[in-house]
Amino acid sequence: MRKSKILAKLRSGKTALTFAISCGFNPKGVEFVGVHGYDGVWIDMEHRNLTDAQLDVLVLASRMADVDAMVRIRKGSYTNYFRPMEAGAAAIMVPHIKSREEAELAVYNTRYPPIGRRGFDNAGPDGGFCFAPPLEYLEHANRETLLIAQIEDPEALDRLDEIIGVEGMDLLFLGPADLSVAMGIPFQFDHPRMQEAYERVAKAAESAGKWWGTVALNPDQVKRNCDQGGRLFNLGGDHGTLYLGMQAKMAEYRSLLGGAL
């Protein structure tokens, strides 16, 4: 049974780094993230039309490259919570957690007893295809799965202590885009209210003795977040990298060729 690289970093007080693969079904992209030394690959089921079968292949690619699969689930269905784990995902991110009750539901569906009530099945790669002793597997699954609550709504900011205080919830992850839009200050990430939100998330995590993270917007922001105790950062994704690279290449050759275009 595989141990989580992200959790190993967090437990040792270090910083874990992830990279998103979201431009469709791209197993090679997942492997590429592992080859380049990231701790985790962010696979997004919330905003992308990936099937469960495709997710299985992406998570298989992550295991082959020895990089944690961090899957943002489609919130709602009971099976959406634990099927990524049965495929071998190391981290489950639940979007738009706004209350203690929602955090408790996430724990209920992703943790085995006595913490939650996840349905038992050890026939997948997370259980060693039944080769792992069942009792060891239960303990391993609870210990080596990172459960993340995404904080993307103003009402969640008033309930941070309740959310991260739930046993089995490991980490608060501030989503700056949705949070800024919901707060009426879209994409104004340096706005004082956004900076206050970072501070509130940081304090709640510290008070609970747990972790927090966010999206890396720029080096200065990441440095501030690290100083506030942030320990998990997503450094971008394939879409943004392609976008910026294609823009730069077009600008370079427009300048070179001028009127010949």
C-alpha atoms as one frame of an Amber mdcrd trajectory, in Angstrom:
protein
   0.000   0.000   0.000   1.348   3.380  -1.062   2.058   6.206   1.397   1.129
   9.819   0.611   3.968  12.113  -0.397   1.948  15.214   0.457   1.146  13.968
   3.950   4.771  12.993   4.522   5.799  16.562   3.680   3.091  18.121   5.849
   3.822  15.897   8.824   7.498  16.809   8.680   6.721  20.533   8.614   7.723
  20.961   4.980   5.824  22.478   2.047   4.054  20.325  -0.551   3.628  21.423
  -4.167   1.046  20.301  -6.706   0.287  20.983 -10.374  -3.081  20.686 -12.125
  -3.809  18.573 -15.204  -7.180  19.711 -16.516  -6.943  19.988 -20.314  -8.976
  16.852 -20.838  -8.000  13.217 -20.405  -4.199  13.294 -20.311  -2.440  10.393
 -18.516   0.947  11.439 -19.931   0.446  14.882 -18.418  -0.084  13.256 -15.026
   3.142  11.295 -15.421   4.903  14.487 -16.513   3.987  16.107 -13.193   5.567
  13.217 -11.311   8.698  13.215 -13.466   9.224  16.900 -12.656   9.244  16.240
  -8.929   5.904  17.571  -7.750   4.338  15.992  -4.681   0.849  15.851  -6.132
  -1.193  16.244  -9.300  -4.533  18.023  -9.052  -7.238  16.203 -11.023 -10.475
  18.161 -11.274 -13.767  16.269 -11.476 -15.821  19.323 -10.473 -15.276  21.441
 -13.583 -14.159  18.798 -16.094 -16.195  16.098 -17.848 -13.958  13.194 -16.874
 -15.645   9.821 -16.427 -14.947   7.436 -13.559 -13.162   5.115 -15.996 -10.928
   7.947 -17.179 -10.211   8.924 -13.591  -9.054   5.355 -12.919  -6.462   5.702
 -15.704  -5.287   9.126 -14.525  -4.828   7.845 -10.986  -3.024   4.775 -12.359
  -0.648   7.160 -14.159  -0.058   8.994 -10.876   0.855   5.755  -9.132   3.220
   4.791 -11.941   4.928   8.194 -11.617   4.851   8.020  -7.790   2.993  11.311
  -7.419  -0.087  11.796  -5.234  -3.398  12.130  -7.065  -5.346  14.982  -5.436
  -8.884  14.669  -6.784 -11.412  17.465  -6.489 -14.679  15.561  -6.482 -18.132
  16.346  -7.798 -19.877  17.167  -4.566 -23.125  15.337  -3.957 -23.159  11.614
  -4.663 -22.056   9.289  -1.879 -19.852   7.296  -4.258 -18.159  10.428  -5.623
 -16.323  10.744  -2.311 -14.666   7.356  -2.103 -14.374   5.962  -5.640 -11.296
   8.100  -6.368  -9.707   6.600  -3.243 -10.575   3.089  -4.393  -8.716   3.944
  -7.616  -5.680   4.908  -5.522  -6.063   8.671  -5.048  -4.092  10.011  -2.087
  -6.084  13.184  -1.448  -9.742  14.169  -1.742 -10.661  17.832  -2.133 -14.292
  18.752  -1.485 -15.349  22.065  -3.066 -17.454  24.752  -1.394 -17.481  23.443
   2.160 -19.561  26.027   4.022 -20.494  24.441   7.342 -19.609  21.909  10.007
 -22.370  19.652   8.681 -20.836  19.561   5.217 -17.414  18.825   6.690 -18.904
  16.010   8.761 -20.552  14.534   5.657 -17.216  14.572   3.825 -15.562  12.745
   6.708 -18.479  10.322   6.984 -18.096   9.321   3.328 -14.299   9.174   3.126
 -13.142   7.703   6.444 -13.536   4.168   7.687 -14.929   3.606  11.220 -14.497
   4.691  13.903 -14.067   8.123  12.249 -16.560   7.782   9.388 -18.709   5.222
   7.613 -17.013   4.736   4.259 -18.192   1.530   2.608 -15.562  -1.205   2.789
 -13.984  -2.561  -0.376 -10.323  -3.522  -0.588 -10.358  -4.998  -4.105  -8.863
  -1.865  -5.648  -5.273  -0.648  -5.737  -5.699   1.267  -2.472  -6.290  -2.076
  -0.720  -3.555  -3.895  -2.592  -6.169  -5.758  -4.668  -7.082  -7.737  -1.508
  -3.457  -8.709  -0.854  -3.166  -6.267   2.063  -4.434  -7.588   5.400  -7.914
  -6.027   5.804  -7.351  -4.538   9.251  -4.035  -3.018   8.181  -5.749  -1.607
   5.109  -8.448   0.096   7.183  -5.859   1.817   9.365  -3.661   2.697   6.378
  -6.562   4.219   4.408  -7.529   6.522   7.272  -3.905   7.482   7.976  -2.652
   8.010   4.418  -5.606   9.822   2.839  -5.587  13.624   2.968  -9.056  15.196
   3.224  -9.262  18.814   2.099 -12.074  21.339   2.605 -12.101  24.067  -0.019
 -13.001  27.462   1.399 -14.644  29.402  -1.431 -17.608  31.175   0.159 -17.910
  34.134   2.568 -20.168  32.180   4.929 -17.420  29.573   5.338 -15.099  32.233
   6.757 -17.397  32.586   9.771 -17.341  28.819  10.379 -13.690  27.962   9.831
 -13.136  26.715  13.375 -16.158  24.421  13.084 -15.085  23.081   9.683 -11.454
  22.317  10.465 -12.384  21.173  13.968 -14.178  18.101  12.601 -12.173  14.950
  13.330 -10.903  13.533  10.055 -10.793  16.871   8.200  -7.126  17.604   7.588
  -6.657  20.814   5.659  -8.323  24.079   4.648  -7.666  25.143   1.052  -8.575
  28.723   0.193  -9.904  29.068  -3.361  -9.144  32.710  -4.225 -11.091  32.961
  -7.499 -14.495  31.783  -6.258 -14.064  33.459  -2.889 -13.225  36.851  -4.391
 -16.164  36.618  -6.824 -18.558  35.649  -4.023 -17.277  38.528  -1.888 -18.044
  41.035  -4.656 -14.393  41.838  -5.324 -13.747  39.503  -8.294 -10.102  38.650
  -8.834  -8.891  41.476  -6.584  -6.572  39.126  -4.776  -4.622  41.899  -3.038
  -7.800  43.481  -1.678  -7.690  43.919   2.124 -10.737  41.674   2.534  -9.001
  38.881   0.641  -5.850  39.292   2.683  -7.980  39.141   5.827  -9.492  35.884
   4.514  -6.028  34.347   4.192  -5.247  35.387   7.751  -8.493  33.914   9.092
  -7.876  30.592   7.352  -4.306  30.527   8.658  -5.382  31.235  12.242  -8.148
  28.627  12.167  -5.771  25.946  10.908  -3.140  26.857  13.490  -5.675  26.826
  16.325  -6.839  23.346  15.312  -3.285  22.053  14.893  -3.966  21.292  11.237
  -2.807  22.519   7.827  -3.893  24.969   5.180  -2.997  25.819   1.608  -4.081
  27.697  -1.474  -3.387  28.426  -5.124  -0.056  30.080  -5.900  -0.963  33.434
  -7.459   2.544  34.881  -7.501   5.804  34.457  -5.538   5.072  37.355  -3.187
   1.695  35.906  -2.227   3.191  32.466  -1.661   5.889  33.968   0.554   3.223
  35.739   2.642   1.196  32.553   2.877   4.244  30.528   3.929   4.970  33.073
   6.651   1.345  32.571   7.767   1.862  28.811   7.974   0.565  27.745   4.551
   2.008  24.374   3.563   0.214  23.213   0.398   0.397  25.192  -2.834  -0.831
  24.437  -6.316   1.638  26.054  -8.717  -0.585  26.246 -11.774  -1.737  23.851
 -14.433  -1.417  22.638 -17.978  -4.049  25.044 -19.306  -2.336  28.137 -17.921
   1.082  26.932 -19.022  -0.165  26.349 -22.578  -1.986  29.673 -22.616   1.038
  31.694 -21.534   3.443  29.718 -23.722   1.324  30.121 -26.839   0.841  33.824
 -26.167   4.575  34.357 -25.726   5.438  32.390 -28.865   2.926  34.320 -30.989
   4.181  37.671 -29.675   7.792  36.663 -30.352   7.156  35.760 -33.993   4.773
  38.642 -34.662   7.610  40.928 -33.650  10.102  38.991 -35.765   8.007  38.690
 -38.927   6.131  41.975 -38.695   4.258  42.763 -41.903   4.935  39.303 -43.334
   2.075  37.916 -41.219
